[in-house]
Amino acid sequence: MSTTTLAPPRPPLLSWLAVVSITLGIFAIVTSEILPIGLLTTIGADFRVTDGTAGLTMTLPGFVAAVAAPVLTVATARLDRRVTMCVLMVVLAAADVLAAVAGAYWVVLASRVLVGLTIGGFWSIAAGLAARLVPPAAVGAATALIFSAVPLGSVLGVPAGTLIGHLAGWRTAFLVLAGLAVVVLVALLALLPPLPAHQVTGARVLLDLLRLRGTRIALLATFLIVLAHFGTYTYVTPFLEHVTRLSPAAVSAVLLAYGVAGVAGNFLAGRAVATRPRAAFAVCGLLAAAATGLLPLAGGTPAGAALLLVLWGLAYGGVPVCSQAWFLRASPGTPEAATVVFTSSFQATFALGALLGGTIVDAFSVSAVMIAGGLTALVMAASFAHLTRPRPA
């Protein structure tokens, strides 16, 4: 249901700069969310907690974002999207500052709750705004640009933040992110046009979407592959430091290689999902299974670990694109609702994966969690291929 008319066309350059500002916003959010991956052992040592307990810095934002995505989207359904996103950027900056000045571990966890609120609200709104900012012919390219912020958080954000953390302390890394959030806030205020509610997403729309078979298949596939990924990737730094025995600088370099491969995987999957969506998603699962499952066997050497991390990045870089595409295929008439369900399921499983992975790490070893993740990704690929195979006429 449309509540307003569309804004008049704006100059193409200004429209694309607005898309870039949203991309930077998601980049800041994703980097804030996953930065602890590169600093997990440092944060844990500072507060004298185990790697598994330090993994809560990854778990909490995901669980909060899973709830915040539908709740905030419904609660702010009639508010201007520009205003909502700017407020959420203020919350993100406050969260990063709070983490940087935390004197106790519970304060860090409180800051991560605020990060979760930002993720759930901003991502659900921003991911579907391309169609309101650029001409119809450019919507696909603009959407791809916005989603490229997800792997770019790995390719630039985490390695850079990890390097800053090792050189100047992990608190400094969070202060730098707070500064980035302020820069994004200014960009959003300067470049985004007013974006009054265009398509109201209510609770009934979300519930109706969950009843569709295509949505349930997308939920299952997303659950398994994201569970596999974040149950393992959250603890990749302890693996590289304790098993591969890399220095902090070498860990940053390997994570950078992972991120570069992730960007490539994002764009490759974006092309493949347009023509062969079933194969694209299944291949992502198979490659992720191979990379994580083989790490305990071949990741003991720097070359073996680096090669498998590149394969892993290539595989996971395509996951958000493939997953989002399947949710949109299930409900093409309600893209914002599809994005909300995608965001909520993605973040909930991300948090659960980090939590279960931490349990396995503390109870067994970091190698054991890699094997468990590989098997889970293999189950994802097999079940998805089976459930989406063409039905006989």
C-alpha positions as CSV (number, residue, x, y, z in Angstrom):
1,M,0.0,0.0,0.0
2,S,1.5,3.3,-1.0
3,T,1.2,6.2,1.4
4,T,3.1,8.8,-0.6
5,T,4.1,9.7,-4.1
6,L,7.7,9.1,-5.3
7,A,10.1,12.0,-5.1
8,P,11.0,13.8,-8.3
9,P,14.1,12.6,-10.2
10,R,17.4,13.9,-8.9
11,P,20.7,14.4,-10.7
12,P,22.3,11.0,-11.4
13,L,25.5,11.8,-9.6
14,L,23.6,12.8,-6.5
15,S,21.5,9.7,-6.6
16,W,24.6,7.5,-6.8
17,L,26.3,9.4,-4.0
18,A,23.3,8.6,-1.9
19,V,23.7,4.9,-2.7
20,V,27.4,5.2,-1.8
21,S,26.4,6.7,1.6
22,I,24.1,3.8,2.3
23,T,26.9,1.4,1.3
24,L,29.3,3.1,3.7
25,G,26.6,2.8,6.4
26,I,26.3,-0.9,6.0
27,F,30.1,-1.2,5.8
28,A,30.4,0.6,9.1
29,I,27.8,-1.7,10.7
30,V,29.2,-4.9,9.3
31,T,32.7,-4.0,10.4
32,S,31.5,-3.1,13.9
33,E,29.6,-6.4,14.1
34,I,32.4,-8.7,13.0
35,L,35.5,-6.8,14.2
36,P,35.8,-8.9,17.3
37,I,36.7,-11.9,15.0
38,G,40.1,-10.4,14.4
39,L,40.6,-9.2,18.1
40,L,38.9,-12.1,19.9
41,T,42.0,-13.3,21.8
42,T,43.1,-9.7,22.6
43,I,39.7,-8.8,24.0
44,G,39.5,-12.1,25.9
45,A,43.0,-11.6,27.4
46,D,42.2,-8.0,28.5
47,F,39.1,-9.1,30.5
48,R,40.6,-12.6,31.4
49,V,37.8,-14.6,29.7
50,T,38.1,-17.6,27.4
51,D,37.8,-17.5,23.7
52,G,34.4,-19.1,23.9
53,T,33.2,-16.4,26.3
54,A,34.8,-13.7,24.2
55,G,32.7,-15.0,21.4
56,L,29.6,-13.5,23.1
57,T,30.7,-10.2,21.5
58,M,29.7,-11.9,18.2
59,T,26.6,-13.7,19.6
60,L,24.8,-10.8,21.2
61,P,24.5,-8.5,18.2
62,G,23.1,-11.3,16.1
63,F,20.4,-12.3,18.5
64,V,19.4,-8.6,19.1
65,A,19.4,-7.9,15.4
66,A,17.2,-10.9,14.7
67,V,14.5,-9.4,17.0
68,A,15.2,-5.8,16.0
69,A,14.8,-6.4,12.3
70,P,11.0,-7.1,12.3
71,V,10.2,-5.1,15.4
72,L,11.9,-1.9,14.3
73,T,10.7,-2.2,10.7
74,V,7.1,-2.5,11.9
75,A,7.4,0.1,14.6
76,T,9.0,2.7,12.2
77,A,7.0,1.6,9.1
78,R,5.5,5.1,8.7
79,L,8.6,7.1,9.6
80,D,10.9,8.8,7.1
81,R,13.6,6.2,6.2
82,R,16.3,8.9,6.1
83,V,15.6,10.0,9.7
84,T,15.5,6.4,10.9
85,M,18.8,5.5,9.4
86,C,20.5,8.7,10.8
87,V,19.3,7.9,14.3
88,L,20.6,4.4,14.0
89,M,24.0,5.8,12.9
90,V,24.1,7.8,16.1
91,V,23.4,4.6,18.1
92,L,26.2,2.8,16.3
93,A,28.7,5.6,17.1
94,A,27.6,5.5,20.8
95,A,28.0,1.7,20.8
96,D,31.6,1.8,19.5
97,V,32.6,4.5,22.0
98,L,31.1,2.5,24.8
99,A,33.1,-0.5,23.8
100,A,36.3,1.5,23.6
101,V,35.9,2.9,27.2
102,A,34.5,-0.2,28.8
103,G,36.1,-1.1,32.1
104,A,34.3,-4.4,32.5
105,Y,33.3,-7.1,30.1
106,W,29.6,-6.6,30.7
107,V,29.9,-3.1,29.4
108,V,31.4,-4.4,26.2
109,L,28.4,-6.8,25.9
110,A,26.0,-3.9,26.5
111,S,27.7,-2.0,23.6
112,R,27.2,-5.1,21.5
113,V,23.4,-5.0,22.2
114,L,23.4,-1.5,20.7
115,V,25.2,-2.7,17.6
116,G,22.6,-5.4,17.2
117,L,19.8,-2.8,17.3
118,T,21.6,-0.8,14.6
119,I,22.1,-3.9,12.4
120,G,18.5,-5.0,12.6
121,G,17.0,-1.6,11.8
122,F,19.5,-0.2,9.3
123,W,20.1,-3.2,7.2
124,S,16.4,-4.1,6.8
125,I,15.6,-0.6,5.6
126,A,18.7,0.2,3.6
127,A,18.8,-3.0,1.5
128,G,15.6,-2.2,-0.3
129,L,16.2,1.5,-1.0
130,A,18.0,1.3,-4.3
131,A,14.7,1.4,-6.2
132,R,13.9,4.7,-4.6
133,L,17.2,6.3,-5.4
134,V,18.2,5.4,-8.9
135,P,16.3,4.8,-12.2
136,P,14.8,1.3,-12.8
137,A,17.6,0.3,-15.2
138,A,20.2,0.9,-12.5
139,V,18.5,-0.7,-9.5
140,G,20.3,-4.0,-10.0
141,A,23.7,-2.4,-10.0
142,A,22.9,-0.1,-7.1
143,T,21.6,-3.1,-5.0
144,A,24.8,-5.0,-5.8
145,L,26.9,-2.0,-4.7
146,I,25.0,-1.8,-1.4
147,F,25.4,-5.5,-0.7
148,S,29.1,-5.3,-1.6
149,A,29.5,-3.6,1.8
150,V,29.1,-7.0,3.4
151,P,32.3,-8.7,2.0
152,L,34.1,-5.3,2.1
153,G,33.6,-5.4,5.8
154,S,35.8,-8.5,5.7
155,V,38.2,-7.4,3.1
156,L,38.9,-3.9,4.5
157,G,37.1,-3.5,7.8
158,V,38.3,-6.5,9.8
159,P,41.9,-6.6,8.6
160,A,42.3,-2.9,9.1
161,G,40.6,-3.0,12.5
162,T,42.7,-6.0,13.5
163,L,45.9,-4.2,12.4
164,I,44.9,-1.1,14.3
165,G,44.0,-3.2,17.3
166,H,47.4,-4.9,17.4
167,L,49.3,-1.7,16.8
168,A,47.4,0.7,19.1
169,G,45.1,-1.5,21.1
170,W,41.7,-3.0,20.4
171,R,39.9,0.0,22.0
172,T,41.5,2.3,19.4
173,A,40.0,0.2,16.7
174,F,36.5,0.8,18.1
175,L,37.1,4.5,18.4
176,V,38.1,4.6,14.7
177,L,34.8,2.8,13.9
178,A,32.9,5.4,16.0
179,G,34.5,8.1,13.9
180,L,33.5,6.3,10.7
181,A,29.9,6.2,11.9
182,V,29.9,9.9,12.4
183,V,31.3,10.4,8.9
184,V,28.5,8.2,7.5
185,L,25.9,10.2,9.5
186,V,27.0,13.4,7.9
187,A,27.0,11.8,4.5
188,L,23.4,10.5,5.0
189,L,22.2,13.9,6.1
190,A,23.9,15.6,3.1
191,L,23.1,13.1,0.3
192,L,19.9,11.3,1.1
193,P,16.6,12.9,0.0
194,P,13.5,12.7,2.3
195,L,12.3,9.1,2.2
196,P,8.8,9.0,3.6
197,A,7.2,5.6,4.1
198,H,6.4,4.2,0.7
199,Q,5.5,0.6,1.4
200,V,4.2,-0.1,4.9
201,T,5.4,-3.5,6.2
202,G,3.1,-4.8,8.9
203,A,3.2,-7.9,11.0
204,R,0.6,-9.7,8.8
205,V,2.7,-9.3,5.7
206,L,5.7,-10.9,7.5
207,L,3.5,-13.8,8.8
208,D,2.1,-14.4,5.3
209,L,5.6,-14.5,3.9
210,L,6.6,-17.2,6.3
211,R,3.8,-19.5,5.1
212,L,5.3,-19.7,1.6
213,R,7.3,-22.9,0.7
214,G,10.0,-20.8,-1.1
215,T,10.5,-18.8,2.1
216,R,10.8,-21.9,4.2
217,I,13.4,-23.4,1.8
218,A,15.4,-20.1,1.9
219,L,15.1,-20.1,5.7
220,L,16.5,-23.7,6.0
221,A,19.3,-23.1,3.6
222,T,20.3,-19.8,5.3
223,F,20.1,-21.4,8.7
224,L,22.5,-24.2,7.8
225,I,25.1,-22.2,5.8
226,V,25.2,-19.3,8.2
227,L,25.4,-21.6,11.2
228,A,28.3,-23.4,9.6
229,H,30.1,-20.2,8.7
230,F,29.8,-18.2,11.9
231,G,30.3,-21.3,14.1
232,T,33.7,-21.5,12.5
233,Y,34.7,-18.1,11.2
234,T,34.2,-16.5,14.6
235,Y,37.1,-18.6,15.9
236,V,39.3,-18.5,12.8
237,T,41.8,-16.1,14.6
238,P,42.4,-18.6,17.5
239,F,42.9,-21.3,14.8
240,L,45.4,-19.3,12.8
241,E,47.3,-18.3,16.0
242,H,47.3,-21.6,17.9
243,V,47.2,-24.2,15.1
244,T,48.8,-22.6,12.1
245,R,50.9,-20.5,14.5
246,L,50.8,-17.3,12.5
247,S,51.9,-13.9,13.9
248,P,49.2,-11.2,14.4
249,A,50.5,-9.5,11.2
250,A,50.2,-12.7,9.3
251,V,46.7,-13.3,10.6
252,S,45.7,-9.8,9.3
253,A,47.2,-10.7,5.9
254,V,45.3,-14.0,5.7
255,L,42.1,-12.3,6.7
256,L,42.7,-9.7,4.0
257,A,43.1,-12.5,1.4
258,Y,39.9,-14.0,2.7
259,G,38.1,-10.7,2.3
260,V,39.4,-10.1,-1.3
261,A,38.1,-13.5,-2.2
262,G,34.8,-12.7,-0.5
263,V,34.4,-9.6,-2.7
264,A,35.1,-11.7,-5.8
265,G,32.6,-14.3,-4.6
266,N,30.0,-11.6,-4.0
267,F,30.1,-10.4,-7.6
268,L,30.5,-13.9,-9.2
269,A,27.4,-15.1,-7.2
270,G,25.5,-11.9,-8.2
271,R,26.0,-12.8,-11.9
272,A,25.3,-16.5,-11.4
273,V,22.2,-16.1,-9.3
274,A,20.5,-14.3,-12.1
275,T,20.5,-17.3,-14.4
276,R,21.3,-20.3,-12.1
277,P,20.2,-19.5,-8.6
278,R,19.9,-23.1,-7.4
279,A,23.4,-24.1,-8.5
280,A,25.0,-20.8,-7.2
281,F,23.7,-21.4,-3.7
282,A,24.5,-25.1,-3.6
283,V,28.1,-24.5,-4.9
284,C,28.6,-21.9,-2.1
285,G,27.7,-24.5,0.4
286,L,30.0,-27.2,-1.1
287,L,33.0,-24.9,-1.2
288,A,32.4,-23.7,2.3
289,A,32.2,-27.3,3.5
290,A,35.5,-28.2,1.7
291,A,37.3,-25.2,3.1
292,T,36.3,-25.5,6.8
293,G,36.3,-29.3,6.9
294,L,39.9,-29.4,5.5
295,L,41.4,-26.8,7.7
296,P,42.3,-29.2,10.6
297,L,44.1,-31.4,8.0
298,A,45.8,-28.8,5.7
299,G,45.6,-25.7,7.8
300,G,48.6,-26.5,9.9
301,T,50.9,-24.7,7.4
302,P,50.7,-21.1,6.4
303,A,50.3,-21.9,2.7
304,G,47.6,-24.5,3.4
305,A,45.7,-22.2,5.7
306,A,45.9,-19.2,3.3
307,L,44.7,-21.3,0.4
308,L,41.7,-22.7,2.3
309,L,40.8,-19.2,3.6
310,V,40.7,-17.9,0.1
311,L,38.5,-20.7,-1.0
312,W,36.3,-20.1,2.1
313,G,36.1,-16.4,1.3
314,L,35.1,-17.1,-2.3
315,A,32.3,-19.4,-1.1
316,Y,30.9,-17.3,1.7
317,G,31.1,-14.1,-0.4
318,G,28.2,-15.4,-2.4
319,V,26.0,-16.5,0.5
320,P,24.3,-13.2,1.3
321,V,23.5,-12.5,-2.4
322,C,22.1,-16.0,-2.9
323,S,20.1,-16.1,0.3
324,Q,18.6,-12.6,-0.3
325,A,17.8,-13.6,-3.9
326,W,15.8,-16.7,-2.7
327,F,13.8,-14.7,-0.2
328,L,13.0,-12.1,-2.9
329,R,12.0,-14.9,-5.3
330,A,9.6,-16.2,-2.7
331,S,7.8,-12.9,-2.4
332,P,8.6,-10.5,-5.3
333,G,5.7,-8.2,-4.4
334,T,6.9,-7.3,-0.9
335,P,10.7,-6.7,-1.2
336,E,11.0,-4.9,2.2
337,A,9.3,-7.8,4.0
338,A,11.5,-10.3,2.2
339,T,14.6,-8.3,3.3
340,V,13.3,-8.2,6.9
341,V,12.9,-12.0,7.0
342,F,16.3,-12.4,5.4
343,T,18.0,-10.1,7.9
344,S,16.3,-11.6,10.9
345,S,17.0,-15.2,10.0
346,F,20.6,-14.4,9.0
347,Q,21.4,-12.6,12.2
348,A,19.7,-15.1,14.5
349,T,21.6,-17.9,12.9
350,F,24.8,-15.9,12.9
351,A,24.5,-15.5,16.7
352,L,23.6,-19.1,17.3
353,G,26.5,-20.2,15.2
354,A,28.9,-18.1,17.2
355,L,27.4,-19.4,20.5
356,L,27.5,-23.1,19.5
357,G,31.0,-22.7,18.1
358,G,32.2,-21.2,21.3
359,T,30.8,-24.1,23.2
360,I,32.6,-26.6,21.0
361,V,35.9,-24.6,21.2
362,D,35.8,-24.6,25.0
363,A,34.7,-28.2,25.3
364,F,36.9,-29.7,22.7
365,S,39.2,-27.6,20.4
366,V,39.2,-25.0,17.7
367,S,39.9,-27.8,15.1
368,A,36.8,-29.7,16.2
369,V,34.6,-26.7,15.4
370,M,36.0,-26.5,11.9
371,I,35.1,-30.1,11.2
372,A,31.6,-29.5,12.7
373,G,31.1,-26.5,10.5
374,G,32.2,-28.3,7.4
375,L,29.7,-31.1,8.0
376,T,26.9,-28.6,8.5
377,A,27.7,-26.8,5.3
378,L,27.7,-30.1,3.5
379,V,24.2,-30.9,4.8
380,M,23.1,-27.4,3.6
381,A,24.3,-28.1,0.1
382,A,22.7,-31.5,-0.1
383,S,19.3,-30.5,1.4
384,F,19.0,-27.4,-0.7
385,A,19.8,-29.3,-3.9
386,H,17.2,-31.9,-3.0
387,L,14.4,-29.4,-2.0
388,T,14.8,-27.2,-5.0
389,R,15.1,-29.8,-7.7
390,P,12.4,-29.5,-10.4
391,R,9.2,-31.3,-9.6
392,P,7.8,-33.8,-12.1
393,A,4.9,-32.3,-14.1
